């Protein structure tokens, strides 16, 4: 597909080269946007540069779109729209890169997991250049530049004066887009799901749906969801999911064959986002004078499991 490189409107910088970054690059570039991925993972950069962003569908059919890649922020100078899709522990590095390359009137949209990413970006770039969002899209990284999607997913973005054509570009890439007045509730809603599913699948080494078939795992999943929702409520966040336990069970059912991102990290011997998920929930609970023993246990167990895996490999970002 030929892309009009002269059109600034359709130019998008994606910070990251992992599973979600590759998925978003494939869908946005395939819809006609000129996409550049900025990262440090050498295998990912090399493969994306030579082979493009590749996707394997449910039938096993592989398709490719061409993308640009960059390791040096100088190559992305004056970027107008950036989508941050690195792991939470890489956000500070991403912020430093964007300081160098985001245009003065540009916008960086974070669609990351966990708490604290927006604050790190806003401190470095200024709140007027950062937008908060969430996505339910998922993908499994099969190899550098190669992903298998987990459903179409949606993108929810807090209203921002500088969004411009970004929502329509997501829609052209096949994403369902929701513009909301307060993305914090969406962020905490995703946190309820991530805290209940991700650490348990990582510790048990099972896909999401397996949690439903193991009574003790199912009970823990439900209890984690309720505990996280209680912390959100204490933090004056109004969730719209109704019964958090039933909501999380439904997510696990709908994504039964998916391997959570945290499990994928454990399998690759990579750092996880446990600090920004369960760790952040525990820290927030402490500030509100609440106990969060299940989140704290998961935080400590996944941290111990990660450190026990030995030397960390260089991972996507």
TORVEX-903790 format. One line per 3 residues: number of its first residue (from 1); for each residue x negated, y, z of C-alpha. Coordinates in steps of 0.5 Angstrom, whole numbers, plus 500, padded with zeros to 3 digits. Example, Ala and Ser with C-alpha at 12.3 -4.5 7.8 and 13.67 -1.06 7.14 Angstrom:
<rozas>
1 = 475:491:516; 473:498:514
</rozas>
This chain:
<rozas>
1 = 500:500:500; 497:507:498; 497:512:503
4 = 497:519:502; 490:521:506; 492:529:505
7 = 498:529:509; 496:531:516; 504:529:518
10 = 502:522:518; 495:521:521; 495:518:527
13 = 489:516:532; 490:510:536; 485:509:542
16 = 484:502:543; 483:496:539; 486:490:543
19 = 493:487:542; 498:492:542; 493:497:539
22 = 492:492:533; 500:491:533; 502:498:533
25 = 496:500:527; 499:494:523; 506:497:523
28 = 505:504:523; 500:503:517; 504:499:514
31 = 510:504:514; 505:509:510; 502:513:516
34 = 494:514:516; 492:510:522; 485:510:525
37 = 483:506:531; 478:509:536; 474:504:541
40 = 468:500:543; 469:493:542; 464:491:537
43 = 468:485:534; 474:488:534; 471:495:530
46 = 467:490:525; 473:486:524; 478:491:523
49 = 474:495:518; 472:489:514; 479:485:514
52 = 484:490:516; 489:490:522; 492:483:521
55 = 499:480:524; 501:473:524; 509:472:524
58 = 513:466:527; 513:462:520; 505:463:521
61 = 504:467:515; 499:472:515; 499:479:513
64 = 494:485:513; 494:493:512; 488:497:511
67 = 486:502:517; 480:506:519; 476:505:525
70 = 471:509:529; 467:508:535; 465:516:536
73 = 470:521:537; 466:526:533; 469:522:527
76 = 476:523:529; 476:531:531; 482:535:531
79 = 487:529:531; 494:532:532; 497:525:535
82 = 494:520:539; 497:514:542; 493:511:548
85 = 493:503:548; 487:501:552; 488:498:559
88 = 489:502:565; 482:501:567; 479:504:561
91 = 484:510:561; 478:515:564; 474:513:558
94 = 479:514:553; 481:521:556; 473:523:556
97 = 474:521:548; 480:525:547; 477:531:550
100 = 472:531:544; 477:529:539; 484:531:540
103 = 486:538:537; 487:544:542; 495:543:539
106 = 495:536:539; 498:531:543; 496:524:547
109 = 502:519:548; 500:514:553; 504:507:552
112 = 500:504:557; 502:499:563; 501:501:570
115 = 501:507:574; 496:513:574; 494:513:566
118 = 498:519:565; 495:523:571; 488:521:569
121 = 490:524:562; 493:530:564; 487:532:568
124 = 482:531:563; 487:534:557; 492:539:560
127 = 499:537:561; 501:540:555; 497:535:551
130 = 500:529:554; 506:525:554; 509:519:558
133 = 512:513:555; 513:506:555; 514:500:550
136 = 517:493:551; 513:491:545; 508:485:546
139 = 503:481:542; 498:476:543; 491:477:541
142 = 489:471:537; 482:474:535; 479:481:533
145 = 484:485:529; 489:479:529; 495:479:533
148 = 502:475:534; 508:479:536; 513:478:541
151 = 519:481:538; 520:488:535; 520:492:542
154 = 522:499:543; 518:505:545; 521:510:550
157 = 518:517:550; 519:523:555; 521:529:551
160 = 516:534:550; 515:540:545; 509:537:541
163 = 512:530:539; 514:533:532; 515:527:527
166 = 512:522:532; 518:519:534; 520:518:526
169 = 514:515:525; 515:510:530; 522:509:527
172 = 519:508:520; 514:502:523; 520:499:525
175 = 520:501:533; 527:502:536; 525:509:539
178 = 529:513:545; 527:520:547; 529:521:555
181 = 529:526:560; 525:523:565; 520:517:563
184 = 518:516:570; 524:511:571; 522:507:565
187 = 515:507:567; 517:504:574; 523:499:571
190 = 517:496:567; 513:496:573; 518:492:576
193 = 518:487:571; 510:487:570; 509:486:578
196 = 514:480:578; 512:476:572; 504:478:570
199 = 501:476:576; 505:470:577; 503:467:570
202 = 496:469:571; 495:465:577; 499:459:575
205 = 496:460:568; 503:459:565; 508:463:559
208 = 513:467:562; 519:462:561; 515:457:566
211 = 517:461:572; 524:460:571; 523:452:571
214 = 519:452:578; 523:454:584; 518:457:588
217 = 515:461:582; 522:463:581; 524:465:588
220 = 517:469:588; 519:473:582; 525:475:584
223 = 522:477:591; 517:481:587; 522:485:583
226 = 526:486:589; 520:489:593; 518:493:587
229 = 525:496:586; 525:498:594; 518:502:593
232 = 521:505:587; 527:507:591; 523:510:597
235 = 519:514:592; 526:517:589; 526:514:583
238 = 533:512:580; 532:505:576; 538:503:572
241 = 537:496:571; 542:494:576; 540:488:580
244 = 532:487:579; 532:480:580; 537:478:575
247 = 534:483:570; 527:480:571; 530:473:570
250 = 533:476:564; 526:478:561; 523:472:563
253 = 528:468:559; 528:473:553; 520:472:553
256 = 520:465:555; 514:463:550; 510:469:551
259 = 503:469:555; 503:476:559; 497:481:558
262 = 495:479:565; 494:472:563; 491:473:556
265 = 486:477:560; 484:472:565; 484:467:559
268 = 478:471:556; 475:473:563; 476:480:562
271 = 478:485:567; 486:485:569; 491:491:570
274 = 492:489:577; 490:495:580; 494:499:576
277 = 500:495:577; 501:491:584; 495:495:587
280 = 499:502:585; 505:499:588; 502:497:595
283 = 499:504:595; 505:508:594; 509:503:599
286 = 503:505:604; 505:513:602; 512:512:604
289 = 511:507:610; 513:501:607; 511:494:607
292 = 509:491:600; 506:484:602; 508:480:596
295 = 505:485:591; 499:486:596; 498:478:596
298 = 498:478:588; 493:484:588; 488:480:592
301 = 489:474:589; 489:476:582; 483:480:584
304 = 479:474:587; 481:470:581; 478:475:576
307 = 472:476:580; 471:468:581; 471:468:573
310 = 464:470:573; 460:475:568; 465:479:565
313 = 465:479:557; 466:485:553; 473:486:551
316 = 478:490:547; 478:497:548
</rozas>
